[in-house]
Amino acid sequence: QVQLVESGGGLVQPGESLRLSCAASGSDFGSYVMAWYRHAPGKQREFVAHILSGGFTNYADTVKGRFTISRDNAKNTVYLQMNSLKPEDTAVYYCNARLIGTMRQYWGQGTQVTVSS
């Protein structure tokens, strides 16, 4: 069992930055693909980025070049650095952990990000 706790959300103006954190409990953090998803009002939840234990990353086209995902395996934590934020980035951001080679996955409770002037 893995528990995920996100933090770092808030209200910012367009063009500003935020860094989200997701702390994972349990062991074998390196055995999980860590990802961020987001869910905006009236839309389906969408993939934002993921990172493998070795550091390989993948991003949605909508955030490529603006967001950076990283992980610290020693701290069992994954981060999402969000730069040049836009109003359309407004959403609840969820941390996801998926055990490599399986469909077993866990979700955090979400953290609200609001981009507005």
C-alpha positions in Angstrom: 0.0 0.0 0.0 1.3 3.5 -0.9 -0.1 6.7 0.4 0.5 9.9 -1.6 0.3 13.4 -0.1 0.4 16.4 -2.5 1.3 20.0 -1.5 2.3 23.3 -3.1 -0.9 24.3 -4.9 -2.3 27.8 -4.7 -3.4 30.9 -6.5 -1.0 32.6 -8.9 -1.2 35.1 -11.7 -0.6 34.2 -15.4 3.2 33.8 -16.1 4.1 32.9 -12.5 5.5 29.7 -11.2 4.5 27.0 -8.7 6.2 23.8 -7.5 4.1 20.9 -6.5 5.4 18.1 -4.2 4.1 14.6 -3.7 5.4 12.6 -0.7 5.0 8.8 -0.9 4.8 6.5 2.1 5.9 2.9 2.0 8.9 1.1 0.6 10.2 0.5 -2.9 9.6 4.0 -4.2 11.9 3.2 -7.0 9.6 0.5 -8.2 6.9 3.0 -9.1 6.4 5.1 -12.1 5.4 8.5 -10.7 3.0 10.8 -12.6 1.0 13.9 -12.3 -2.5 14.3 -13.7 -5.0 17.2 -13.6 -8.7 17.6 -13.6 -10.3 20.9 -14.6 -13.9 21.7 -14.1 -16.1 20.3 -17.0 -13.2 18.3 -18.4 -11.9 14.8 -18.1 -8.8 14.1 -16.0 -5.8 14.4 -18.2 -2.2 13.2 -18.1 0.4 15.9 -17.3 3.8 14.1 -17.0 5.5 11.0 -15.7 8.9 9.9 -14.6 10.6 6.5 -14.3 12.9 5.6 -11.5 15.9 6.2 -13.7 14.8 9.7 -14.6 13.2 9.1 -18.0 10.3 11.6 -18.4 7.3 12.2 -20.7 5.0 15.2 -20.9 1.7 16.2 -22.4 2.1 18.5 -25.3 0.1 21.2 -23.5 2.8 21.5 -20.8 6.0 20.6 -22.7 8.6 23.2 -22.2 6.9 24.8 -19.3 6.6 22.0 -16.7 9.4 19.8 -15.3 8.8 16.6 -13.4 11.6 15.3 -11.1 11.9 12.8 -8.3 14.1 12.3 -5.3 14.2 8.5 -4.6 16.0 9.1 -1.3 13.1 11.2 -0.1 10.3 9.3 -1.7 9.1 12.5 -3.3 8.2 13.6 -6.8 8.0 17.2 -7.9 6.3 19.2 -10.6 7.9 22.6 -11.4 5.4 24.7 -13.3 6.6 27.8 -15.1 4.8 30.3 -17.3 1.5 29.3 -15.9 -1.7 30.0 -17.9 -5.3 30.2 -16.9 -6.0 27.0 -18.7 -3.6 25.2 -16.3 -6.2 25.8 -13.6 -7.2 22.4 -12.2 -6.9 20.0 -9.3 -3.5 18.3 -9.7 -3.2 14.6 -8.6 -0.1 12.6 -7.9 -0.2 9.0 -9.2 2.1 6.0 -8.4 1.9 2.9 -10.6 3.9 -0.2 -9.8 6.1 -1.1 -12.7 4.9 -4.0 -14.7 1.5 -4.0 -13.2 -1.8 -2.0 -13.3 -1.7 -1.4 -9.6 -1.8 2.3 -8.9 -2.5 4.8 -6.2 -3.7 8.4 -6.1 -3.2 11.3 -3.9 -6.0 13.5 -2.7 -5.2 16.4 -5.1 -4.1 19.9 -4.7 -5.8 22.9 -6.3 -3.9 25.2 -8.7 -5.6 28.3 -9.8 -4.1 30.7 -12.4 -6.0 34.0 -12.6 -5.4 37.7 -12.8 
